[in-house]
Amino acid sequence: MAENTKRSVFGIHGIAGILISIVALLVILITLMLLTIITQRNAVDEAYDPSVIRDVNNLKMISVDNKNFAFKKKDK
């Protein structure tokens, strides 16, 4: 059998590969957390307004018209 001479501690399969994967996972985690914070801040500004829905029975489960009842309209 031939000896494997391409082994390296700092190769992509060694310490460097582990560090790259950890940094990538941390970047993904931070990105998702920031997107969550942005979504929550937008939900505070445009909160659900149940007063617009006068009769729940008129709403359909799957309908594009339901978007008219979901959020407050911002006055510009």
mmCIF file of the N, C-alpha and C atoms, coordinates in Angstrom:
data_MODEL
# 
_entry.id   MODEL 
# 
loop_
_atom_site.group_PDB 
_atom_site.id 
_atom_site.type_symbol 
_atom_site.label_atom_id 
_atom_site.label_alt_id 
_atom_site.label_comp_id 
_atom_site.label_asym_id 
_atom_site.label_entity_id 
_atom_site.label_seq_id 
_atom_site.pdbx_PDB_ins_code 
_atom_site.Cartn_x 
_atom_site.Cartn_y 
_atom_site.Cartn_z 
_atom_site.occupancy 
_atom_site.B_iso_or_equiv 
_atom_site.pdbx_formal_charge 
_atom_site.auth_seq_id 
_atom_site.auth_comp_id 
_atom_site.auth_asym_id 
_atom_site.auth_atom_id 
_atom_site.pdbx_PDB_model_num 
ATOM 1   N N  . MET A 1 1  ? 0.837   -1.191 0.000  1.00 0.00 ? 1  MET A N  1 
ATOM 2   C CA . MET A 1 1  ? 0.000   0.000  0.000  1.00 0.00 ? 1  MET A CA 1 
ATOM 3   C C  . MET A 1 1  ? 0.871   1.239  0.000  1.00 0.00 ? 1  MET A C  1 
ATOM 4   N N  . ALA A 1 2  ? 0.386   2.233  -0.720 1.00 0.00 ? 2  ALA A N  1 
ATOM 5   C CA . ALA A 1 2  ? 1.117   3.492  -0.789 1.00 0.00 ? 2  ALA A CA 1 
ATOM 6   C C  . ALA A 1 2  ? 0.811   4.335  0.447  1.00 0.00 ? 2  ALA A C  1 
ATOM 7   N N  . GLU A 1 3  ? 1.810   5.027  0.896  1.00 0.00 ? 3  GLU A N  1 
ATOM 8   C CA . GLU A 1 3  ? 1.630   5.868  2.068  1.00 0.00 ? 3  GLU A CA 1 
ATOM 9   C C  . GLU A 1 3  ? 0.923   7.165  1.667  1.00 0.00 ? 3  GLU A C  1 
ATOM 10  N N  . ASN A 1 4  ? 0.040   7.618  2.533  1.00 0.00 ? 4  ASN A N  1 
ATOM 11  C CA . ASN A 1 4  ? -0.686  8.858  2.285  1.00 0.00 ? 4  ASN A CA 1 
ATOM 12  C C  . ASN A 1 4  ? 0.218   10.016 2.696  1.00 0.00 ? 4  ASN A C  1 
ATOM 13  N N  . THR A 1 5  ? 0.792   10.715 1.721  1.00 0.00 ? 5  THR A N  1 
ATOM 14  C CA . THR A 1 5  ? 1.724   11.810 2.007  1.00 0.00 ? 5  THR A CA 1 
ATOM 15  C C  . THR A 1 5  ? 1.045   13.172 1.976  1.00 0.00 ? 5  THR A C  1 
ATOM 16  N N  . LYS A 1 6  ? -0.237  13.220 1.728  1.00 0.00 ? 6  LYS A N  1 
ATOM 17  C CA . LYS A 1 6  ? -0.940  14.504 1.630  1.00 0.00 ? 6  LYS A CA 1 
ATOM 18  C C  . LYS A 1 6  ? -1.628  14.876 2.934  1.00 0.00 ? 6  LYS A C  1 
ATOM 19  N N  . ARG A 1 7  ? -1.225  14.282 4.025  1.00 0.00 ? 7  ARG A N  1 
ATOM 20  C CA . ARG A 1 7  ? -1.823  14.606 5.323  1.00 0.00 ? 7  ARG A CA 1 
ATOM 21  C C  . ARG A 1 7  ? -1.265  15.922 5.839  1.00 0.00 ? 7  ARG A C  1 
ATOM 22  N N  . SER A 1 8  ? -2.150  16.715 6.449  1.00 0.00 ? 8  SER A N  1 
ATOM 23  C CA . SER A 1 8  ? -1.717  17.986 7.006  1.00 0.00 ? 8  SER A CA 1 
ATOM 24  C C  . SER A 1 8  ? -2.633  18.357 8.166  1.00 0.00 ? 8  SER A C  1 
ATOM 25  N N  . VAL A 1 9  ? -2.038  18.792 9.242  1.00 0.00 ? 9  VAL A N  1 
ATOM 26  C CA . VAL A 1 9  ? -2.830  19.206 10.398 1.00 0.00 ? 9  VAL A CA 1 
ATOM 27  C C  . VAL A 1 9  ? -3.607  20.475 10.082 1.00 0.00 ? 9  VAL A C  1 
ATOM 28  N N  . PHE A 1 10 ? -3.036  21.360 9.277  1.00 0.00 ? 10 PHE A N  1 
ATOM 29  C CA . PHE A 1 10 ? -3.676  22.635 8.972  1.00 0.00 ? 10 PHE A CA 1 
ATOM 30  C C  . PHE A 1 10 ? -4.411  22.607 7.636  1.00 0.00 ? 10 PHE A C  1 
ATOM 31  N N  . GLY A 1 11 ? -4.661  21.447 7.105  1.00 0.00 ? 11 GLY A N  1 
ATOM 32  C CA . GLY A 1 11 ? -5.404  21.326 5.848  1.00 0.00 ? 11 GLY A CA 1 
ATOM 33  C C  . GLY A 1 11 ? -6.890  21.536 6.076  1.00 0.00 ? 11 GLY A C  1 
ATOM 34  N N  . ILE A 1 12 ? -7.664  21.461 4.996  1.00 0.00 ? 12 ILE A N  1 
ATOM 35  C CA . ILE A 1 12 ? -9.105  21.709 5.082  1.00 0.00 ? 12 ILE A CA 1 
ATOM 36  C C  . ILE A 1 12 ? -9.797  20.630 5.913  1.00 0.00 ? 12 ILE A C  1 
ATOM 37  N N  . HIS A 1 13 ? -9.165  19.457 6.069  1.00 0.00 ? 13 HIS A N  1 
ATOM 38  C CA . HIS A 1 13 ? -9.749  18.392 6.870  1.00 0.00 ? 13 HIS A CA 1 
ATOM 39  C C  . HIS A 1 13 ? -9.224  18.399 8.301  1.00 0.00 ? 13 HIS A C  1 
ATOM 40  N N  . GLY A 1 14 ? -8.395  19.360 8.635  1.00 0.00 ? 14 GLY A N  1 
ATOM 41  C CA . GLY A 1 14 ? -7.810  19.404 9.975  1.00 0.00 ? 14 GLY A CA 1 
ATOM 42  C C  . GLY A 1 14 ? -8.367  20.551 10.783 1.00 0.00 ? 14 GLY A C  1 
ATOM 43  N N  . ILE A 1 15 ? -7.483  21.246 11.465 1.00 0.00 ? 15 ILE A N  1 
ATOM 44  C CA . ILE A 1 15 ? -7.866  22.345 12.347 1.00 0.00 ? 15 ILE A CA 1 
ATOM 45  C C  . ILE A 1 15 ? -8.513  23.484 11.561 1.00 0.00 ? 15 ILE A C  1 
ATOM 46  N N  . ALA A 1 16 ? -7.980  23.794 10.401 1.00 0.00 ? 16 ALA A N  1 
ATOM 47  C CA . ALA A 1 16 ? -8.541  24.890 9.603  1.00 0.00 ? 16 ALA A CA 1 
ATOM 48  C C  . ALA A 1 16 ? -9.965  24.583 9.166  1.00 0.00 ? 16 ALA A C  1 
ATOM 49  N N  . GLY A 1 17 ? -10.229 23.349 8.820  1.00 0.00 ? 17 GLY A N  1 
ATOM 50  C CA . GLY A 1 17 ? -11.583 22.965 8.422  1.00 0.00 ? 17 GLY A CA 1 
ATOM 51  C C  . GLY A 1 17 ? -12.569 23.098 9.564  1.00 0.00 ? 17 GLY A C  1 
ATOM 52  N N  . ILE A 1 18 ? -12.131 22.720 10.756 1.00 0.00 ? 18 ILE A N  1 
ATOM 53  C CA . ILE A 1 18 ? -12.996 22.858 11.932 1.00 0.00 ? 18 ILE A CA 1 
ATOM 54  C C  . ILE A 1 18 ? -13.258 24.328 12.219 1.00 0.00 ? 18 ILE A C  1 
ATOM 55  N N  . LEU A 1 19 ? -12.227 25.158 12.155 1.00 0.00 ? 19 LEU A N  1 
ATOM 56  C CA . LEU A 1 19 ? -12.402 26.592 12.415 1.00 0.00 ? 19 LEU A CA 1 
ATOM 57  C C  . LEU A 1 19 ? -13.310 27.235 11.367 1.00 0.00 ? 19 LEU A C  1 
ATOM 58  N N  . ILE A 1 20 ? -13.156 26.855 10.100 1.00 0.00 ? 20 ILE A N  1 
ATOM 59  C CA . ILE A 1 20 ? -14.014 27.401 9.045  1.00 0.00 ? 20 ILE A CA 1 
ATOM 60  C C  . ILE A 1 20 ? -15.464 27.017 9.293  1.00 0.00 ? 20 ILE A C  1 
ATOM 61  N N  . SER A 1 21 ? -15.716 25.773 9.671  1.00 0.00 ? 21 SER A N  1 
ATOM 62  C CA . SER A 1 21 ? -17.096 25.349 9.913  1.00 0.00 ? 21 SER A CA 1 
ATOM 63  C C  . SER A 1 21 ? -17.690 26.045 11.141 1.00 0.00 ? 21 SER A C  1 
ATOM 64  N N  . ILE A 1 22 ? -16.894 26.251 12.189 1.00 0.00 ? 22 ILE A N  1 
ATOM 65  C CA . ILE A 1 22 ? -17.396 26.945 13.383 1.00 0.00 ? 22 ILE A CA 1 
ATOM 66  C C  . ILE A 1 22 ? -17.717 28.394 13.053 1.00 0.00 ? 22 ILE A C  1 
ATOM 67  N N  . VAL A 1 23 ? -16.842 29.068 12.317 1.00 0.00 ? 23 VAL A N  1 
ATOM 68  C CA . VAL A 1 23 ? -17.088 30.462 11.943 1.00 0.00 ? 23 VAL A CA 1 
ATOM 69  C C  . VAL A 1 23 ? -18.323 30.557 11.049 1.00 0.00 ? 23 VAL A C  1 
ATOM 70  N N  . ALA A 1 24 ? -18.485 29.624 10.128 1.00 0.00 ? 24 ALA A N  1 
ATOM 71  C CA . ALA A 1 24 ? -19.661 29.638 9.245  1.00 0.00 ? 24 ALA A CA 1 
ATOM 72  C C  . ALA A 1 24 ? -20.941 29.443 10.051 1.00 0.00 ? 24 ALA A C  1 
ATOM 73  N N  . LEU A 1 25 ? -20.927 28.533 11.008 1.00 0.00 ? 25 LEU A N  1 
ATOM 74  C CA . LEU A 1 25 ? -22.114 28.321 11.835 1.00 0.00 ? 25 LEU A CA 1 
ATOM 75  C C  . LEU A 1 25 ? -22.423 29.537 12.703 1.00 0.00 ? 25 LEU A C  1 
ATOM 76  N N  . LEU A 1 26 ? -21.396 30.204 13.219 1.00 0.00 ? 26 LEU A N  1 
ATOM 77  C CA . LEU A 1 26 ? -21.626 31.411 14.013 1.00 0.00 ? 26 LEU A CA 1 
ATOM 78  C C  . LEU A 1 26 ? -22.192 32.547 13.160 1.00 0.00 ? 26 LEU A C  1 
ATOM 79  N N  . VAL A 1 27 ? -21.702 32.667 11.926 1.00 0.00 ? 27 VAL A N  1 
ATOM 80  C CA . VAL A 1 27 ? -22.224 33.703 11.022 1.00 0.00 ? 27 VAL A CA 1 
ATOM 81  C C  . VAL A 1 27 ? -23.694 33.427 10.707 1.00 0.00 ? 27 VAL A C  1 
ATOM 82  N N  . ILE A 1 28 ? -24.034 32.171 10.463 1.00 0.00 ? 28 ILE A N  1 
ATOM 83  C CA . ILE A 1 28 ? -25.436 31.822 10.199 1.00 0.00 ? 28 ILE A CA 1 
ATOM 84  C C  . ILE A 1 28 ? -26.292 32.112 11.418 1.00 0.00 ? 28 ILE A C  1 
ATOM 85  N N  . LEU A 1 29 ? -25.804 31.777 12.605 1.00 0.00 ? 29 LEU A N  1 
ATOM 86  C CA . LEU A 1 29 ? -26.549 32.030 13.839 1.00 0.00 ? 29 LEU A CA 1 
ATOM 87  C C  . LEU A 1 29 ? -26.788 33.522 14.052 1.00 0.00 ? 29 LEU A C  1 
ATOM 88  N N  . ILE A 1 30 ? -25.763 34.331 13.877 1.00 0.00 ? 30 ILE A N  1 
ATOM 89  C CA . ILE A 1 30 ? -25.897 35.779 14.062 1.00 0.00 ? 30 ILE A CA 1 
ATOM 90  C C  . ILE A 1 30 ? -26.848 36.367 13.029 1.00 0.00 ? 30 ILE A C  1 
ATOM 91  N N  . THR A 1 31 ? -26.760 35.904 11.787 1.00 0.00 ? 31 THR A N  1 
ATOM 92  C CA . THR A 1 31 ? -27.654 36.398 10.743 1.00 0.00 ? 31 THR A CA 1 
ATOM 93  C C  . THR A 1 31 ? -29.104 36.085 11.065 1.00 0.00 ? 31 THR A C  1 
ATOM 94  N N  . LEU A 1 32 ? -29.381 34.867 11.475 1.00 0.00 ? 32 LEU A N  1 
ATOM 95  C CA . LEU A 1 32 ? -30.766 34.496 11.804 1.00 0.00 ? 32 LEU A CA 1 
ATOM 96  C C  . LEU A 1 32 ? -31.272 35.268 13.021 1.00 0.00 ? 32 LEU A C  1 
ATOM 97  N N  . MET A 1 33 ? -30.413 35.512 14.002 1.00 0.00 ? 33 MET A N  1 
ATOM 98  C CA . MET A 1 33 ? -30.836 36.279 15.173 1.00 0.00 ? 33 MET A CA 1 
ATOM 99  C C  . MET A 1 33 ? -31.148 37.720 14.798 1.00 0.00 ? 33 MET A C  1 
ATOM 100 N N  . LEU A 1 34 ? -30.324 38.323 13.935 1.00 0.00 ? 34 LEU A N  1 
ATOM 101 C CA . LEU A 1 34 ? -30.590 39.693 13.506 1.00 0.00 ? 34 LEU A CA 1 
ATOM 102 C C  . LEU A 1 34 ? -31.886 39.786 12.696 1.00 0.00 ? 34 LEU A C  1 
ATOM 103 N N  . LEU A 1 35 ? -32.127 38.808 11.831 1.00 0.00 ? 35 LEU A N  1 
ATOM 104 C CA . LEU A 1 35 ? -33.376 38.793 11.069 1.00 0.00 ? 35 LEU A CA 1 
ATOM 105 C C  . LEU A 1 35 ? -34.591 38.640 11.987 1.00 0.00 ? 35 LEU A C  1 
ATOM 106 N N  . THR A 1 36 ? -34.436 37.862 13.049 1.00 0.00 ? 36 THR A N  1 
ATOM 107 C CA . THR A 1 36 ? -35.519 37.708 14.022 1.00 0.00 ? 36 THR A CA 1 
ATOM 108 C C  . THR A 1 36 ? -35.799 39.015 14.744 1.00 0.00 ? 36 THR A C  1 
ATOM 109 N N  . ILE A 1 37 ? -34.753 39.722 15.139 1.00 0.00 ? 37 ILE A N  1 
ATOM 110 C CA . ILE A 1 37 ? -34.925 41.002 15.820 1.00 0.00 ? 37 ILE A CA 1 
ATOM 111 C C  . ILE A 1 37 ? -35.595 42.015 14.895 1.00 0.00 ? 37 ILE A C  1 
ATOM 112 N N  . ILE A 1 38 ? -35.192 42.051 13.636 1.00 0.00 ? 38 ILE A N  1 
ATOM 113 C CA . ILE A 1 38 ? -35.804 42.969 12.669 1.00 0.00 ? 38 ILE A CA 1 
ATOM 114 C C  . ILE A 1 38 ? -37.277 42.640 12.476 1.00 0.00 ? 38 ILE A C  1 
ATOM 115 N N  . THR A 1 39 ? -37.596 41.355 12.391 1.00 0.00 ? 39 THR A N  1 
ATOM 116 C CA . THR A 1 39 ? -38.993 40.942 12.219 1.00 0.00 ? 39 THR A CA 1 
ATOM 117 C C  . THR A 1 39 ? -39.830 41.323 13.426 1.00 0.00 ? 39 THR A C  1 
ATOM 118 N N  . GLN A 1 40 ? -39.292 41.153 14.621 1.00 0.00 ? 40 GLN A N  1 
ATOM 119 C CA . GLN A 1 40 ? -40.035 41.508 15.826 1.00 0.00 ? 40 GLN A CA 1 
ATOM 120 C C  . GLN A 1 40 ? -40.246 43.019 15.925 1.00 0.00 ? 40 GLN A C  1 
ATOM 121 N N  . ARG A 1 41 ? -39.254 43.806 15.525 1.00 0.00 ? 41 ARG A N  1 
ATOM 122 C CA . ARG A 1 41 ? -39.425 45.264 15.549 1.00 0.00 ? 41 ARG A CA 1 
ATOM 123 C C  . ARG A 1 41 ? -40.474 45.709 14.540 1.00 0.00 ? 41 ARG A C  1 
ATOM 124 N N  . ASN A 1 42 ? -40.518 45.070 13.365 1.00 0.00 ? 42 ASN A N  1 
ATOM 125 C CA . ASN A 1 42 ? -41.543 45.404 12.387 1.00 0.00 ? 42 ASN A CA 1 
ATOM 126 C C  . ASN A 1 42 ? -42.925 44.999 12.870 1.00 0.00 ? 42 ASN A C  1 
ATOM 127 N N  . ALA A 1 43 ? -43.016 43.905 13.624 1.00 0.00 ? 43 ALA A N  1 
ATOM 128 C CA . ALA A 1 43 ? -44.302 43.476 14.158 1.00 0.00 ? 43 ALA A CA 1 
ATOM 129 C C  . ALA A 1 43 ? -44.815 44.457 15.211 1.00 0.00 ? 43 ALA A C  1 
ATOM 130 N N  . VAL A 1 44 ? -43.916 45.130 15.907 1.00 0.00 ? 44 VAL A N  1 
ATOM 131 C CA . VAL A 1 44 ? -44.342 46.135 16.891 1.00 0.00 ? 44 VAL A CA 1 
ATOM 132 C C  . VAL A 1 44 ? -44.890 47.366 16.169 1.00 0.00 ? 44 VAL A C  1 
ATOM 133 N N  . ASP A 1 45 ? -44.239 47.757 15.076 1.00 0.00 ? 45 ASP A N  1 
ATOM 134 C CA . ASP A 1 45 ? -44.685 48.935 14.337 1.00 0.00 ? 45 ASP A CA 1 
ATOM 135 C C  . ASP A 1 45 ? -45.981 48.686 13.582 1.00 0.00 ? 45 ASP A C  1 
ATOM 136 N N  . GLU A 1 46 ? -46.138 47.505 13.004 1.00 0.00 ? 46 GLU A N  1 
ATOM 137 C CA . GLU A 1 46 ? -47.327 47.168 12.234 1.00 0.00 ? 46 GLU A CA 1 
ATOM 138 C C  . GLU A 1 46 ? -48.039 46.007 12.923 1.00 0.00 ? 46 GLU A C  1 
ATOM 139 N N  . ALA A 1 47 ? -48.638 46.296 14.047 1.00 0.00 ? 47 ALA A N  1 
ATOM 140 C CA . ALA A 1 47 ? -49.256 45.231 14.830 1.00 0.00 ? 47 ALA A CA 1 
ATOM 141 C C  . ALA A 1 47 ? -50.559 44.765 14.196 1.00 0.00 ? 47 ALA A C  1 
ATOM 142 N N  . TYR A 1 48 ? -50.969 43.586 14.582 1.00 0.00 ? 48 TYR A N  1 
ATOM 143 C CA . TYR A 1 48 ? -52.230 43.010 14.120 1.00 0.00 ? 48 TYR A CA 1 
ATOM 144 C C  . TYR A 1 48 ? -53.377 43.826 14.684 1.00 0.00 ? 48 TYR A C  1 
ATOM 145 N N  . ASP A 1 49 ? -54.314 44.197 13.819 1.00 0.00 ? 49 ASP A N  1 
ATOM 146 C CA . ASP A 1 49 ? -55.446 45.009 14.236 1.00 0.00 ? 49 ASP A CA 1 
ATOM 147 C C  . ASP A 1 49 ? -56.725 44.210 14.049 1.00 0.00 ? 49 ASP A C  1 
ATOM 148 N N  . PRO A 1 50 ? -57.272 43.620 15.098 1.00 0.00 ? 50 PRO A N  1 
ATOM 149 C CA . PRO A 1 50 ? -58.468 42.802 14.940 1.00 0.00 ? 50 PRO A CA 1 
ATOM 150 C C  . PRO A 1 50 ? -59.740 43.614 14.729 1.00 0.00 ? 50 PRO A C  1 
ATOM 151 N N  . SER A 1 51 ? -59.691 44.919 14.926 1.00 0.00 ? 51 SER A N  1 
ATOM 152 C CA . SER A 1 51 ? -60.905 45.722 14.782 1.00 0.00 ? 51 SER A CA 1 
ATOM 153 C C  . SER A 1 51 ? -61.358 45.833 13.324 1.00 0.00 ? 51 SER A C  1 
ATOM 154 N N  . VAL A 1 52 ? -60.471 45.616 12.386 1.00 0.00 ? 52 VAL A N  1 
ATOM 155 C CA . VAL A 1 52 ? -60.834 45.700 10.973 1.00 0.00 ? 52 VAL A CA 1 
ATOM 156 C C  . VAL A 1 52 ? -61.707 44.517 10.571 1.00 0.00 ? 52 VAL A C  1 
ATOM 157 N N  . ILE A 1 53 ? -61.515 43.367 11.198 1.00 0.00 ? 53 ILE A N  1 
ATOM 158 C CA . ILE A 1 53 ? -62.318 42.182 10.881 1.00 0.00 ? 53 ILE A CA 1 
ATOM 159 C C  . ILE A 1 53 ? -63.647 42.313 11.615 1.00 0.00 ? 53 ILE A C  1 
ATOM 160 N N  . ARG A 1 54 ? -64.697 42.466 10.861 1.00 0.00 ? 54 ARG A N  1 
ATOM 161 C CA . ARG A 1 54 ? -66.012 42.638 11.476 1.00 0.00 ? 54 ARG A CA 1 
ATOM 162 C C  . ARG A 1 54 ? -66.719 41.300 11.669 1.00 0.00 ? 54 ARG A C  1 
ATOM 163 N N  . ASP A 1 55 ? -66.531 40.378 10.730 1.00 0.00 ? 55 ASP A N  1 
ATOM 164 C CA . ASP A 1 55 ? -67.177 39.082 10.830 1.00 0.00 ? 55 ASP A CA 1 
ATOM 165 C C  . ASP A 1 55 ? -66.164 38.007 10.441 1.00 0.00 ? 55 ASP A C  1 
ATOM 166 N N  . VAL A 1 56 ? -65.824 37.166 11.370 1.00 0.00 ? 56 VAL A N  1 
ATOM 167 C CA . VAL A 1 56 ? -64.816 36.137 11.119 1.00 0.00 ? 56 VAL A CA 1 
ATOM 168 C C  . VAL A 1 56 ? -65.314 35.134 10.088 1.00 0.00 ? 56 VAL A C  1 
ATOM 169 N N  . ASN A 1 57 ? -66.602 34.959 9.995  1.00 0.00 ? 57 ASN A N  1 
ATOM 170 C CA . ASN A 1 57 ? -67.148 33.976 9.069  1.00 0.00 ? 57 ASN A CA 1 
ATOM 171 C C  . ASN A 1 57 ? -66.964 34.382 7.610  1.00 0.00 ? 57 ASN A C  1 
ATOM 172 N N  . ASN A 1 58 ? -66.731 35.657 7.347  1.00 0.00 ? 58 ASN A N  1 
ATOM 173 C CA . ASN A 1 58 ? -66.522 36.101 5.974  1.00 0.00 ? 58 ASN A CA 1 
ATOM 174 C C  . ASN A 1 58 ? -65.101 35.840 5.480  1.00 0.00 ? 58 ASN A C  1 
ATOM 175 N N  . LEU A 1 59 ? -64.185 35.556 6.393  1.00 0.00 ? 59 LEU A N  1 
ATOM 176 C CA . LEU A 1 59 ? -62.806 35.286 5.999  1.00 0.00 ? 59 LEU A CA 1 
ATOM 177 C C  . LEU A 1 59 ? -62.684 33.867 5.465  1.00 0.00 ? 59 LEU A C  1 
ATOM 178 N N  . LYS A 1 60 ? -61.896 33.720 4.427  1.00 0.00 ? 60 LYS A N  1 
ATOM 179 C CA . LYS A 1 60 ? -61.633 32.398 3.879  1.00 0.00 ? 60 LYS A CA 1 
ATOM 180 C C  . LYS A 1 60 ? -60.272 31.941 4.384  1.00 0.00 ? 60 LYS A C  1 
ATOM 181 N N  . MET A 1 61 ? -60.105 30.626 4.500  1.00 0.00 ? 61 MET A N  1 
ATOM 182 C CA . MET A 1 61 ? -58.851 30.099 5.034  1.00 0.00 ? 61 MET A CA 1 
ATOM 183 C C  . MET A 1 61 ? -57.680 30.436 4.119  1.00 0.00 ? 61 MET A C  1 
ATOM 184 N N  . ILE A 1 62 ? -57.854 30.258 2.823  1.00 0.00 ? 62 ILE A N  1 
ATOM 185 C CA . ILE A 1 62 ? -56.793 30.554 1.869  1.00 0.00 ? 62 ILE A CA 1 
ATOM 186 C C  . ILE A 1 62 ? -57.356 31.578 0.883  1.00 0.00 ? 62 ILE A C  1 
ATOM 187 N N  . SER A 1 63 ? -56.948 32.822 1.057  1.00 0.00 ? 63 SER A N  1 
ATOM 188 C CA . SER A 1 63 ? -57.439 33.879 0.186  1.00 0.00 ? 63 SER A CA 1 
ATOM 189 C C  . SER A 1 63 ? -56.442 35.033 0.198  1.00 0.00 ? 63 SER A C  1 
ATOM 190 N N  . VAL A 1 64 ? -56.236 35.628 -0.957 1.00 0.00 ? 64 VAL A N  1 
ATOM 191 C CA . VAL A 1 64 ? -55.343 36.782 -1.019 1.00 0.00 ? 64 VAL A CA 1 
ATOM 192 C C  . VAL A 1 64 ? -56.024 38.032 -0.483 1.00 0.00 ? 64 VAL A C  1 
ATOM 193 N N  . ASP A 1 65 ? -57.341 38.010 -0.347 1.00 0.00 ? 65 ASP A N  1 
ATOM 194 C CA . ASP A 1 65 ? -58.065 39.169 0.192  1.00 0.00 ? 65 ASP A CA 1 
ATOM 195 C C  . ASP A 1 65 ? -57.867 39.329 1.692  1.00 0.00 ? 65 ASP A C  1 
ATOM 196 N N  . ASN A 1 66 ? -57.401 38.301 2.375  1.00 0.00 ? 66 ASN A N  1 
ATOM 197 C CA . ASN A 1 66 ? -57.197 38.381 3.821  1.00 0.00 ? 66 ASN A CA 1 
ATOM 198 C C  . ASN A 1 66 ? -56.091 39.364 4.199  1.00 0.00 ? 66 ASN A C  1 
ATOM 199 N N  . LYS A 1 67 ? -55.208 39.679 3.247  1.00 0.00 ? 67 LYS A N  1 
ATOM 200 C CA . LYS A 1 67 ? -54.134 40.623 3.562  1.00 0.00 ? 67 LYS A CA 1 
ATOM 201 C C  . LYS A 1 67 ? -54.674 42.015 3.863  1.00 0.00 ? 67 LYS A C  1 
ATOM 202 N N  . ASN A 1 68 ? -55.870 42.320 3.397  1.00 0.00 ? 68 ASN A N  1 
ATOM 203 C CA . ASN A 1 68 ? -56.474 43.632 3.672  1.00 0.00 ? 68 ASN A CA 1 
ATOM 204 C C  . ASN A 1 68 ? -56.864 43.772 5.138  1.00 0.00 ? 68 ASN A C  1 
ATOM 205 N N  . PHE A 1 69 ? -57.031 42.668 5.835  1.00 0.00 ? 69 PHE A N  1 
ATOM 206 C CA . PHE A 1 69 ? -57.498 42.703 7.215  1.00 0.00 ? 69 PHE A CA 1 
ATOM 207 C C  . PHE A 1 69 ? -56.387 42.472 8.233  1.00 0.00 ? 69 PHE A C  1 
ATOM 208 N N  . ALA A 1 70 ? -55.199 42.124 7.795  1.00 0.00 ? 70 ALA A N  1 
ATOM 209 C CA . ALA A 1 70 ? -54.184 41.626 8.721  1.00 0.00 ? 70 ALA A CA 1 
ATOM 210 C C  . ALA A 1 70 ? -53.431 42.731 9.457  1.00 0.00 ? 70 ALA A C  1 
ATOM 211 N N  . PHE A 1 71 ? -53.041 43.788 8.777  1.00 0.00 ? 71 PHE A N  1 
ATOM 212 C CA . PHE A 1 71 ? -52.179 44.782 9.409  1.00 0.00 ? 71 PHE A CA 1 
ATOM 213 C C  . PHE A 1 71 ? -52.754 46.182 9.238  1.00 0.00 ? 71 PHE A C  1 
ATOM 214 N N  . LYS A 1 72 ? -52.365 47.054 10.151 1.00 0.00 ? 72 LYS A N  1 
ATOM 215 C CA . LYS A 1 72 ? -52.782 48.447 10.064 1.00 0.00 ? 72 LYS A CA 1 
ATOM 216 C C  . LYS A 1 72 ? -52.118 49.096 8.868  1.00 0.00 ? 72 LYS A C  1 
ATOM 217 N N  . LYS A 1 73 ? -52.792 50.011 8.269  1.00 0.00 ? 73 LYS A N  1 
ATOM 218 C CA . LYS A 1 73 ? -52.215 50.784 7.175  1.00 0.00 ? 73 LYS A CA 1 
ATOM 219 C C  . LYS A 1 73 ? -51.511 51.996 7.770  1.00 0.00 ? 73 LYS A C  1 
ATOM 220 N N  . LYS A 1 74 ? -50.297 52.244 7.330  1.00 0.00 ? 74 LYS A N  1 
ATOM 221 C CA . LYS A 1 74 ? -49.563 53.416 7.825  1.00 0.00 ? 74 LYS A CA 1 
ATOM 222 C C  . LYS A 1 74 ? -50.040 54.660 7.096  1.00 0.00 ? 74 LYS A C  1 
ATOM 223 N N  . ASP A 1 75 ? -50.315 55.712 7.850  1.00 0.00 ? 75 ASP A N  1 
ATOM 224 C CA . ASP A 1 75 ? -50.692 56.984 7.259  1.00 0.00 ? 75 ASP A CA 1 
ATOM 225 C C  . ASP A 1 75 ? -49.428 57.732 6.871  1.00 0.00 ? 75 ASP A C  1 
ATOM 226 N N  . LYS A 1 76 ? -49.376 58.113 5.615  1.00 0.00 ? 76 LYS A N  1 
ATOM 227 C CA . LYS A 1 76 ? -48.173 58.814 5.148  1.00 0.00 ? 76 LYS A CA 1 
ATOM 228 C C  . LYS A 1 76 ? -48.479 60.246 4.818  1.00 0.00 ? 76 LYS A C  1 
# 
